[in-house]
Amino acid sequence: MILAGNSHPNRHLHAAGWDMVLAFAAAGMHYNLFALEHPGWEMVPDWLWPALMLVFLFSALWSYGKHRRRQPRR
């Protein structure tokens, strides 16, 4: 079990970074920057990639906000 006092101080910042990576990947899928040739990708609805991009962007903002709130003011 990991206690809250022993957790990594930048874990929310790392989560925000990964959310940004996933948001850019979803944007790349929406704007056809990645050439995926498998016919199964045609079954994915057109609204999914922009929706995922927004979810990941809002999650990154929320995680960054949590990181800022946890940092002591100097």
Beta strands, then each sheet from edge to edge (+ up, - down):
end
